[in-house]
Amino acid sequence: MIHLTWRERETVKKVKCVHTDAKKYIVNNALTSGKIYDVKNETEEFYYIIDNTGKVGGFYKEYFQNVD
């Protein structure tokens, strides 16, 4: 039930959205190119971030680059 506390969890790292050109899904409503997001959880394929809607969402890592 880890997903119930993601909003309150410590930020793992920060990532910058580099594009919103999705092949299969519409992500430009939830992400903004150039904006930096806090990663709350990470898997091999996804970052779980608080997106523009204010909710935690899982997005493919291909939309982001790490911020130092």
C-alpha positions in Angstrom: 0.0 0.0 0.0 3.0 2.3 -0.6 1.0 4.3 -3.1 -1.2 5.7 -0.3 1.7 7.7 1.2 3.6 8.8 -2.0 2.6 12.5 -1.7 4.1 12.7 1.8 7.2 10.7 1.1 10.6 12.2 0.8 11.7 13.2 -2.7 14.0 10.6 -4.2 15.5 12.9 -6.8 14.5 15.6 -9.3 14.0 15.2 -13.0 13.3 17.6 -15.9 10.6 16.9 -18.5 12.3 17.0 -21.9 9.3 16.3 -24.1 5.6 15.4 -24.1 5.5 13.7 -27.5 3.9 10.4 -26.5 3.2 7.7 -29.1 0.4 6.0 -27.3 -0.9 8.2 -24.4 -1.7 11.9 -23.9 0.8 13.3 -21.4 0.8 17.0 -22.3 -2.1 17.6 -20.0 -0.1 16.3 -17.0 3.5 17.3 -17.9 5.1 20.5 -19.1 8.3 20.4 -21.1 11.1 22.1 -19.3 9.5 21.8 -15.8 11.4 20.1 -13.0 9.4 17.5 -11.0 10.1 15.7 -7.7 10.4 11.9 -8.0 8.5 10.2 -5.2 9.2 6.6 -6.4 11.0 4.9 -9.2 10.9 1.6 -11.0 12.9 0.3 -14.0 10.5 1.7 -16.4 8.6 4.6 -14.6 9.0 7.7 -12.5 6.2 8.4 -10.1 5.9 12.1 -9.7 3.4 14.7 -8.6 2.3 16.0 -12.0 0.5 19.2 -13.1 -2.9 17.8 -11.9 -1.5 17.6 -8.3 -1.8 13.8 -8.2 0.9 11.2 -8.2 1.2 9.7 -11.7 3.6 7.2 -13.3 5.3 8.2 -16.5 7.8 6.5 -18.7 11.4 7.6 -18.0 11.9 8.6 -21.7 10.1 11.9 -21.0 12.7 13.0 -18.4 16.4 13.7 -17.8 18.1 13.7 -14.4 18.8 17.1 -12.8 22.1 17.4 -11.0 
